[in-house]
Structures are given as C-alpha cells and as structure tokens.
C-alpha cells in the first residue's frame, strides 16, 4: 500500500491479487466512522451533482467522519467493482473504522448494495440515480441498515423507476426522494442533494 498527499486527501494505492485499487482518503483524526463513495461506469474519480463527493469529503471531516473515494479497476464489472469497495472498507478497518456509510452514483448504486450485502459493518447505503440491474440484494441487507435513494424525474440515462423499484424491495428505515427537473447527474439540485445526504449520514453514523 502506498500513500501520497493530495488536495485535502491522501492518495492511497492498495495492492491486491487482482490489481491495484486507487483511492482518495480524507482522514478525520480519532474517528471510528467513515463513508466510501464511488461513481459510475465513467470510471476515474467521477462525481455527480457538481462535485458532490469532494465537497462531502471535506465537510464530513468537520463532523469527525473520514471518507474514501474509490476508483474502480473495471468500471463496468459489477462483481469486480464491489470487490474494490470491500477492499476500501478493509483498508479503513485498518485505520480504526468500525461503522460505514456507502454512497454510489448510477452503476455505483448497485455496486454499493452488492458490497453492503457482504459487509456487516455497513450502517447506511445511499444510491444516486441508481441502475436496477444488480440492485436486488437491497432486499436482504442486515436489519437496521438504512437506505436513502435519490433520483431525478428527468433522468434520460436511468429512469427514476429504477430507484422506485429498489425502494419497493428495501426494508425500513428507508427513504426515496425524486427531484423534479433533475437529470442523471443531479446537477440541477446539487445543493439539495448535498444537504439531504449530509443530514442522512450524520443521523445514520451518530
């Protein structure tokens, strides 16, 4: 594993038997809580909603919550991408983290649900404009794992029905928000999405 300083984060490269997983780590001192964030099939460190992820990462530090942004090795392979998230969680466990939130956009929504299904320390899952393929494990997440689903009603890439479908399968506590006039990237409602997610994370990881 290699760490290098970046703009508010450490660049972390985790060596695995399946290749290197690149991450950006925003470390809060002395915390046992962290949020893992992933993008979609665009790959890289892409983020929805006008830079939502780096904004969340920096502001969560003020709340004593660490963050890890994970770059998929294969951003179209659901199983491999879920493995990347689980690798990131294992890294954070080594940093003293015991409670996790997961956030995923588009393809990443299904990825984090798959990861949460295989990791007992996840307390909340937040999907943004999620796809429906691969989302079914949401019905069997551990008791008490909260679910927040956010979508725009003008999403031309993945219809809001994908989130409605996921919501119908999820158990309580759960919430579905569909924003009027918002597209796949949720840029039109970036501030609203930010506020909703910040409040949800603070409540779920308190």
C-alpha positions as CSV (number, residue, x, y, z in Angstrom):
1,X,0.0,0.0,0.0
2,X,1.2,3.5,-0.9
3,X,0.1,6.9,0.5
4,X,0.8,10.3,-1.0
5,X,-0.7,13.7,0.0
6,X,-3.2,15.4,-2.3
7,X,-5.6,18.3,-2.1
8,X,-7.2,17.6,1.2
9,X,-6.7,13.9,0.8
10,X,-4.1,11.2,0.7
11,X,-3.7,9.2,-2.5
12,X,-3.8,5.6,-1.4
13,X,-3.0,2.7,-3.7
14,X,-3.9,-0.7,-2.3
15,X,-2.2,-3.7,-3.9
16,X,-4.4,-6.8,-4.3
17,X,-4.1,-10.1,-6.0
18,X,-6.5,-8.7,-8.7
19,X,-4.6,-5.5,-9.3
20,X,-4.2,-2.0,-7.7
21,X,-7.1,-0.2,-6.2
22,X,-6.7,3.6,-6.3
23,X,-8.4,5.7,-3.6
24,X,-8.5,9.2,-2.2
25,X,-8.5,9.2,1.6
26,X,-9.9,12.1,3.7
27,X,-8.8,11.1,7.2
28,X,-10.5,12.5,10.3
29,X,-8.4,12.1,13.5
30,X,-9.6,9.6,16.1
31,X,-12.8,8.6,14.4
32,X,-14.4,5.2,14.0
33,X,-16.8,6.3,11.2
34,X,-16.2,6.6,7.5
35,X,-18.1,7.0,4.2
36,X,-17.0,5.2,1.0
37,X,-18.0,6.9,-2.3
38,X,-18.0,5.6,-5.8
39,X,-19.0,6.9,-9.3
40,X,-20.4,5.1,-12.3
41,X,-19.2,3.4,-15.5
42,X,-17.4,6.6,-16.5
43,X,-14.6,5.4,-14.2
44,X,-11.9,7.5,-12.6
45,X,-12.9,9.6,-9.6
46,X,-16.1,10.9,-11.2
47,X,-18.7,12.5,-9.0
48,X,-22.3,13.5,-9.6
49,X,-24.1,16.8,-8.6
50,X,-21.4,19.4,-9.3
51,X,-18.5,18.0,-7.3
52,X,-20.7,16.4,-4.6
53,X,-18.1,13.9,-3.5
54,X,-15.1,16.1,-2.8
55,X,-17.5,18.6,-1.1
56,X,-18.9,16.0,1.1
57,X,-15.5,14.6,1.9
58,X,-14.1,17.9,3.1
59,X,-17.2,18.9,5.1
60,X,-17.5,15.4,6.7
61,X,-14.1,16.0,8.2
62,X,-15.5,18.8,10.3
63,X,-18.1,16.3,11.6
64,X,-15.3,13.9,12.6
65,X,-16.1,11.4,9.8
66,X,-13.5,10.1,7.4
67,X,-14.2,9.4,3.7
68,X,-12.7,7.2,1.0
69,X,-13.3,7.7,-2.7
70,X,-12.6,4.5,-4.6
71,X,-11.7,4.3,-8.3
72,X,-13.0,1.1,-10.0
73,X,-10.4,-1.1,-11.7
74,X,-13.0,-2.3,-14.1
75,X,-15.9,0.3,-14.1
76,X,-18.4,-1.9,-16.0
77,X,-17.9,-5.2,-14.0
78,X,-20.3,-5.3,-11.1
79,X,-18.6,-8.1,-9.1
80,X,-15.1,-6.6,-9.5
81,X,-16.3,-3.1,-8.6
82,X,-18.0,-4.4,-5.5
83,X,-14.7,-6.1,-4.6
84,X,-13.0,-2.7,-4.9
85,X,-15.4,-1.2,-2.4
86,X,-14.8,-4.1,0.0
87,X,-11.0,-3.6,-0.4
88,X,-11.5,0.0,0.6
89,X,-13.5,-1.0,3.6
90,X,-10.8,-3.4,4.7
91,X,-8.2,-0.6,4.4
92,X,-10.4,1.7,6.6
93,X,-10.8,-1.0,9.2
94,X,-7.1,-1.0,9.5
95,X,-7.4,2.7,10.2
96,X,-9.7,2.0,13.1
97,X,-13.1,2.4,11.4
98,X,-15.9,0.2,12.6
99,X,-19.0,1.9,11.1
100,X,-19.5,2.6,7.4
101,X,-21.8,4.5,5.0
102,X,-21.7,3.8,1.3
103,X,-22.6,6.2,-1.5
104,X,-22.8,5.2,-5.2
105,X,-24.0,7.0,-8.3
106,X,-25.5,5.2,-11.3
107,X,-23.8,1.9,-11.8
108,X,-22.2,2.6,-8.4
109,X,-25.6,2.3,-6.7
110,X,-25.8,-1.4,-7.5
111,X,-22.1,-1.7,-6.6
112,X,-22.5,-0.4,-3.1
113,X,-25.6,-2.5,-2.5
114,X,-23.7,-5.6,-3.5
115,X,-20.8,-4.6,-1.2
116,X,-23.2,-3.9,1.7
117,X,-24.7,-7.3,1.3
118,X,-21.3,-8.8,2.0
119,X,-20.1,-6.5,4.8
120,X,-21.7,-6.4,8.3
121,X,-20.2,-3.1,9.4
122,X,-22.2,-1.0,6.8
123,X,-24.9,1.1,8.6
124,X,-26.3,3.0,5.7
125,X,-26.5,2.9,1.9
126,X,-27.1,5.9,-0.3
127,X,-27.8,5.5,-4.0
128,X,-27.9,8.3,-6.6
129,X,-29.6,7.7,-9.9
130,X,-29.1,4.0,-9.5
131,X,-29.4,1.3,-12.1
132,X,-31.8,-1.5,-11.3
133,X,-29.6,-4.3,-12.6
134,X,-27.8,-5.9,-9.6
135,X,-29.8,-4.0,-7.0
136,X,-31.8,-6.9,-5.7
137,X,-29.6,-7.7,-2.7
138,X,-31.1,-4.5,-1.2
139,X,-34.0,-6.7,0.0
140,X,-31.7,-8.7,2.2
141,X,-29.4,-6.1,3.8
142,X,-28.8,-6.6,7.5
143,X,-31.5,-5.4,9.9
144,X,-31.1,-1.8,10.8
145,X,-29.1,-0.8,7.7
146,X,-30.8,2.4,6.4
147,X,-31.3,3.1,2.7
148,X,-31.6,6.5,1.0
149,X,-32.4,6.5,-2.7
150,X,-32.2,9.8,-4.7
151,X,-33.2,10.2,-8.4
152,X,-34.2,12.9,-10.8
153,X,-37.5,12.7,-12.7
154,X,-35.8,13.8,-15.9
155,X,-33.1,11.2,-15.9
156,X,-32.7,10.1,-19.5
157,X,-29.9,7.6,-18.7
158,X,-31.6,5.5,-16.0
159,X,-35.3,6.2,-15.3
160,X,-36.4,7.1,-11.8
161,X,-38.4,3.9,-11.8
162,X,-35.1,2.1,-11.0
163,X,-35.0,3.8,-7.6
164,X,-38.7,3.2,-7.1
165,X,-38.1,-0.5,-7.8
166,X,-35.2,-0.6,-5.3
167,X,-37.2,1.3,-2.7
168,X,-40.0,-1.3,-3.0
169,X,-37.6,-4.1,-2.1
170,X,-35.7,-2.3,0.7
171,X,-36.7,-2.7,4.3
172,X,-37.1,0.1,6.8
173,X,-35.5,2.5,7.6
174,X,-35.7,3.8,4.1
175,X,-36.4,7.0,2.1
176,X,-36.9,7.8,-1.6
177,X,-36.5,11.3,-2.9
178,X,-37.3,12.1,-6.6
179,X,-36.3,15.6,-7.6
180,X,-38.3,17.4,-10.2
181,X,-36.4,18.7,-13.2
182,X,-33.2,16.8,-12.3
183,X,-31.2,14.7,-14.8
184,X,-28.9,11.8,-14.3
185,X,-26.1,13.8,-12.8
186,X,-28.4,15.7,-10.4
187,X,-26.5,18.9,-11.2
188,X,-29.8,20.9,-11.1
189,X,-30.4,20.0,-7.5
190,X,-26.8,19.7,-6.3
191,X,-27.3,21.8,-3.1
192,X,-30.4,20.0,-2.1
193,X,-28.8,16.6,-2.7
194,X,-25.8,17.7,-0.6
195,X,-27.9,18.8,2.3
196,X,-30.0,15.7,2.3
197,X,-27.0,13.4,2.2
198,X,-25.1,15.3,4.9
199,X,-28.1,15.1,7.2
200,X,-28.7,11.5,6.5
201,X,-25.0,10.5,7.1
202,X,-24.8,12.4,10.4
203,X,-28.0,10.7,11.6
204,X,-27.0,7.3,10.4
205,X,-23.5,7.3,11.7
206,X,-24.0,9.1,15.0
